Amino acid sequence: MKITASTALDHLRVLDLTRVRAGPTCCRILADFGADVIKIDAPPGLDPNEGISGARHGYDMVNLHRNKRSITLNLKAPEGREVFMRMLATSDVVVENFRPDVKDRMGLDYESLKAVNPRIILASISGFGQTGPYKTRPGFDQIAQGMGGLMGVTGEPGTPPMRAGIAVADSTSGIFAATGILIALAEREKSGMGQWVQTSLLQSQIAMMDFQAARFLVDHQVPPQAGNDHPTTVPMGVVTTADGYINIGVGGDSQWRSFCQSIERPDLIEVAKYAKGTDRTRHKDEIKALLEPIFKTRTSADWLARFEAAAVPAGPIYKVDQVFSDPQVEHLGVAVPLKDRERGDVRVVGQPIVMSRTPASVVSSVPDAGEHNVEILNEFGYSTDYIARLRERKII
């Protein structure tokens, strides 16, 4: 039975050939908004990298692969590819994150898929792109963080390069791939034709560098490490209080004036060399030294209350458990309840997109590999006897 999390994309069928993080992130977005996402798993013992993503009902798989159905299929065998091509003929999207040469060897390249279904949209996510000198290199998130410049601007000045604490390149590759798929689907409404959507960890990481990358491309400046301070706006970053740390963000000259009133230093408003943002940036170290003893005179809660009253941007710095007990986070419903057959009642991370009529939802946990074999194969016209033969031959 088709799983329906939303009506937004419930007219679409997606064949999910992905694993690890970038591809599953893309497919999760489509599944949460109602697409019939069929996760194609390898039969047990066939994949040499089986288990690379951790336990099937571990926290990562439960969060990444909810709202999907699963079929096991040996795509290296002719019978398995025949089943896949029959499914492909009436599907809308295929998502894969093989190395480029792998899908070519398996006959799952875009031209082969297009010959069966000209309306198909193939979304390919790779480490370094589908063409070029690095196209066959295996890629992981941290490799892309290093090559894409993120590690070069992260960490305290003068310290070794530092990775971000999350899989920035992986996750954003999945988001960019989903965006490309939706663009291709919208264009297909006009042309009637599918197309090949491509992104990579390296491209996505560079895109996420955004203003830091533009700083080099436009002004030819190499951004240095800035630690917990904003690289160009002052004062903005982490400050030490009497009992911990908070973030502050003084983004403009009017906020600077409100900030000075909040810290009971209105005299700083009259200091000409601090009046403009560009001036404050030039005197960054001086301002930081001036503010450090002031912030240590009050608790984090006191400062946050003062800044909120004055409309000065500021916020607490949470560990993950504190994130989900914050009243605003609770109000937004970011943690979504889910029942998993092995883990019982758990919560997963919901979609950060609010839709007024067709919201995303989470209705089922990660399926066991091949859980929907019979159901899906029946839908595509395969008989019970033929399904039994596929199982005997370890095709499913």
N, C-alpha and C positions, 0 to 999 in steps of 0.2 A: 504494500500500500504506500503510495507516494506520501512523503512527509511534507507538510505545508506549514512553514513558519510565518509566511506573510503572503498577501495576494500580489505584492508588487512585481515579483518575477516568477510567479507560479506558472507562466506559460512557457518557461524555458527549461531545457534539459541540458545539463552540464556533465561531461565525462571527465572525472578528476583522476589524472595520472600522477599526481604530485606526492611529495613526501617532504619530511623535515619541517621547514617553516614558511618560506616565501610563498610557494605554491598553495599549501593548505590555507594560508592567510587569505589569499585571493578567493579561493573556493568557499571559505567560511563566510565571506561577505555576501556572496551570491546565495548561499544556502540560507543564511539568516533572513534574507529578503525574499525567500520563497522558491527559489529555483530548485528543481529536482536534481540534486547533485549526487551522482553515482560514483562513489569512490571505488576505483579499480585496484584491488590489492593482488599481489602475487600469491599463488597457492603456497601453503606452508613448505618451507625448505627450499624454495626455488630462488629466492633473492639472497645473494651473498651478503647484502647489507641489512638483512631483516633485523628489526629491533633498533635501528639507528635512532629512531625518535623516542625510544623508551617504551615502557610498558603500555600495552594497548589501553588499559583503563587508568594509566597514570595521569597526573594533573595536566600535562602538556597535551596529550592526545585527546583527553576529554574536552579541553578548552578549544582545540583547533578543529576537531572533526565532528562537532555536534551537527545535528540537522541533516546528516547525510545517510544514504543507503550504501551498502557495500556488496560488491561481487568480487570473487576471486577469479582471475583469468590469466592463463599463461600466454602472454603475448609473443613469446618466442616460437610457439607452435602454430602451424597453419590453421588448425581448428580454432585456436584462441583468437588469432587475428581475424578469422572469418566472423566470429561472434562480435568482435569489436567493430568491424566494418558494418555489420547489420545494425548495431546500436548507433553508429555514427550517422547512418543514412537519415535518421529522423531526429538527430540531436542538433543543438544550436551552438554549443561551445565545447572545445576540448582545452584543458589546461594541463601543461606538462612542464617539468623542470629537470629533464634529463640534460646531460651534456649534449651539445648539438649533434655530435657524430653518432650518439646512441640512437636517437630517434630516426636518423637517416638509415642506419643499419637495420632497424626494426620495420622500416616501411611506414613510419608514422610521421613523415615530413609533410609539410603543408601541401605540396603538389599532389601527393598521394591521397591525402584526405579530401582535398578539393575535387579530385576526380570522382570521388564517391558522392560528395555532397557539396555543391558549389556555394551553398549558403553557410557552410561551417565557418566558425571563427576559431582559429587556433591561437591560444595565448601561450607563448614560450618564455620562461624565466630561466636565465642562466647566470653563471658567475660573472662572465665578462662580455657577453654579446654573442650573437649567432654567427658573426663573421669576424675576421681580423686575426692577428697573430696569437692572441690568447684564447681563442674560442673554445678549444678543447680542454683548457685547464679546469680542474675542479675548483670550486669556489666556496668559501664559507664567509659568514658575516664579518668576522674579525679581519679577514684578509681584505675585504672590501672597505672596512673602516680605515685600515691603514693606507690602502692605495687611493682611496677617495678623499683623503685629507682630514678626516674627522679626528683621528688620533693625534695629528700634528697640531691641532688647536685645543686639545683637551688636556687638562692637568695644570698644575701650578707652574708658573714660569720657571724655566730652567730644569724641570724634572723630565724623566724619560717619557716618551709618548704613552698616552693612557687611552684604553678603550672605553667606550660608553658602557654603562651597566645594562643595557638592553640590546637586542639584535636590531639595530637601526636599519641596516641595509636589507636584511631579510624581510622585516615587516613592511618597510616602505615599498620594496619590490612587489610584494603581494598587493598592496594598495594601488600602486601604479598600474599593475596588470589588470586589476578589477576595473579601474578607470578606463583603461584602453579597451577592455571588452565592452563596457557600456557605450563607449563612443562608437565602436564598430557595430554594435547592435542598432544604435540610432541611425547610423549611416546606411545600414542594410535596409531600413525602412524605405529609403529612396532608391537604392540601386538594386536591391534584391540579391546582392552578392555578399559573401563573407570576405574575410581578409585575415592576414597573419599579424597578430599583435605581439610585439617583442619588447622585453625589458631585461635588465640585468642588475645584479647586486651592485656592480661598479657604477653603472649609470645612475641608479637610484640614490646611492650614497653621495655622489657628486651633486645631484640635484638637491639633496637635503642640505648641502653646504650653503646653498642659497646666497645670502648676503656676504658670507665669507669668501665664497668663490667669486662673486661679482666684484668684491673689493680688489681681488687680484686681476680679474679680466678687464675691468674698466680703469681702475686707478693704478694697477701694477704694484700693489702693496701685498706683501706676504704676511697674512695674519699670524701673530704670535700666539702662544698659549696665554690665556688670561685667568686661569684658575676659576674661582667662583664669582669673579667680577665680570660684568658685561664688557665686551672688548672695546666698545666705543661710547657707551652712555654712563655718566657718573652723576650721583652715586646709584649704582644698581648691582645687586649681588647679595652675598651672604654676609651678615654681620653677627658678631658675638654679643649676646645679651648677658644679664646677670645669671641666667639659669639655662642657657642653651644658645640656639641659633634661629634666626629668621631670615627670610628674603625680603629685600626692599627693592623698589623700582621707581626711580624718579626720572620720568621720561621727558619732561619738558620744563620750560622756565617757570610756568605758573605752578607746576607741581613742586619745583624747587622751593618756591616761596612758601607754599603750604607745608612742605617738609620742615623748613627752618622754624616755622611757628610751632610745629608739633614737637620738635625736640627742644623747644624753649631757647632757641638761638636766633631770634629775629634779626640780630645784628649782622648775621651772615648774608642776609638779603642785600645789605648795602655794600657788600664787598664787591667791587667792580670786576675783579678777576674771576668771580664765581657766577656772575650774572647770566651768562649765556652758556648753552650746552657745550659749544666748542671750547669755551674757556675752561669749563669744568673738566673736560677731557684732558686738556693740557696740564691741569693741576691735579690729576687723579690721585697721585700718591700723597700729596699734601692734604687733600680733602679726606682721604681714607684715614690718615694719621690723626686728623682733627676729630673725626667721628668715633673712632674706636673707644676712647674712654667714656664718651657720652652714652653709647649704647650699653655699656656695662653697668650703668647706674640703675637700670630698671629690668624687670623680667620680660620675657618674650610676650606673655599675655598682656602686660601693661603697654608695651610698644604697639602691639597689634591693635589694641583698642584705640589708642591715640591716633594711629594712622587711618583706621577705618573712619573715625569721626571726622577726619580732615580730608577724606577721599584721596589719600596717598596710597598707591599700590604697595601692598605688603602681604606676606603670608607665612604660615608656619612651614617647617620642613619636617615631613613625616617619614617614618618607616612604613612599610606596606600595610602592616596591621592597623596603623593609625589612619591611613588613607580611607579605608573602608568603614571607619567609624565616624568620619566627619559628617556632620548633618547635611551639608550640601551634596556630598557624594551619595549619601543615603537617599536624599530627595530625588536625585537624578536617576536612581535605579541602575547604577552602573554594574553592580554585582547582581547577576541574574540567577535565580534558583533553578536547579536541574536535578533530576533523579537519574543516577547511573546504576546499572544492574549490579556492579561490583562495589562501588564506592558508596552507594546509598544517596542520601540528600547532600548535594554539594552546591557550590555557587561558581559561576564562570563569569568572564568579562563580557559584558554586552556590547553591542554596536554603539559607537559614539555619534550616531546620526539619528536625529528625531524627525519622524515623518508624521504629518498631521492626519493622513488617511491610511497609509499602508506601512505601519511601523514594522521593524524587524522583531523577531521573537526567537526564543530558544525552546524547542519542543521535544527534542530527543538528544540523547548522549551519543558518544562515539559508538558506531556499530561494531560488532565483532567482524573479523575478516570473513567475508562470504556469507554473512547473516541473511542477506536478501538474494542469494543465488537463484533459488527456484522462482521466487516472486518476479525478479527482473527478467529472467530468461523466458518465463511464461509470457510476460508482457511483449516480448519481441518474437513470439511465435514458436518457441522451442517446446517440443513435447516432453513429457515426463521421462519417456524412454531415452530420448536423446540426451537429456540432462544427466541421466544416470550414466550413460556412456562417457560423457565428458568428465564426469567425476571419476570413473574407473581409469581413464587415461590421464588423470591428474591435470586436465586442462582447466578445471575449476577446483 
